Structure formats: C-alpha cells, structure tokens
Amino acid sequence: MTRSEAEALAERIRQDREANVRVHSIEKDPYQKEAYYLVCCYENGLPFVVRHEGMWQERRLYGVMRHPLATTPLEQERVRLEPL
C-alpha cells in the first residue's frame, strides 16, 4: 500500500476503540518499491504486521473477540511454552 493509504488505515485503526489495537509505526517495505506496512500491537503487546485492508480485517477480529492471542500477557505465555 502507498504511504497515504498506510496513514489512512493507521488513522482508522487508531479510531477503532473496539479492536483494542495500537498502531506502533508505519514502515517502508524493503521488498516492494514504494510500499508501506503498519506495525501494530494487541493490548498484550504482541506485535503484528498489516500490509492491506483484508489483513487488518482478519487481525481485528482477535482484538474485538478478546481472543487469548490478543489478551494473554506475553510473560505468562513464555512461561507456559518454555517446557516445550
């Protein structure tokens, strides 16, 4: 997506209180010329990338549904997965 599309999507995400997601930054895609992506975080701090609107709609559901992926404290997950 272009820089202006990324900025517009970032603003929509910031306004979407229901999703419980923060926009961390807008980054230039090193593999696609003139393309940008968003780095976002769920409420527990887990980061994820958004490259287009469809990707945002998929990720948004985790925040809206308060899925454990988006709400479980990361330290708690690290301790739980450490024995594996």
N, C-alpha and C positions, 0 to 999 in steps of 0.2 A: 504494500500500500504506500501511497505517497506520504510525504511529511504532513501535508494538510489533512489528509484522510486520517492519519495516525493521531494528530492533535484533536480532530473532531471526535474520534472514537474514544480517546482518553478522557475528553470532557464529558461525554455521555456516561462513561464508566464511573467517573467521579460523582456524577449527579445521581447515579443509581444506588440509593441507600439500601435497597432490598437485597442487593447482591453481596454486601459485606466484603467488598474487594477494594484494595488500594492500587492506584497506578504508581509504580515506582519510577519508571523512566520511559522515554522514547529513544530507541536505539537504531542506528543505521545498520541495515542488514549487510554483512560483509560478502555475501554470496550473490546478491541481486543488486545491480546498479540502480541507484535512486529509490530503493525500497527501504521501508522502516517497519519496525515492530515495537510492540509495547511489552514492558516487563511489569507484571502485576503481582500482587501478593494477596492470598486469602487472609482472613483475620488471624490465623495462627502463624502467619509469616511465611508459609510455603509459597515460593515463587512459581510463576508460570508465564509462558510467552503467548502473546496474541498477535497473529500475523494477518488476520482478516476477520470480518464480522461473524462468519459462521463459527470460527474458532472461539470467539467471545461468547456466543450464544451457548455453545457446549459447556464452557468453563463456568459461565454464570450460574447454571443450574446447581452446581456443587455449593456455591455460596448461598443461593436462595433456599435450597433444601436443608442448609446447615449440615451437609454431609460430613461424616467424620474426617474425610480427607482434608476438608477446609477448616475444621474446628478443633481437632485434637492437637494439643500442644506438641510441638516438634520434639522437645526433650523427652516427653513421655513415649513418643513413637520410637525414638532412638533406643531407649532403654528396652522397650518391648521387642524390637527387632535385633538387638545386639546378639542374643544367643544363636540366631540363625546364621 
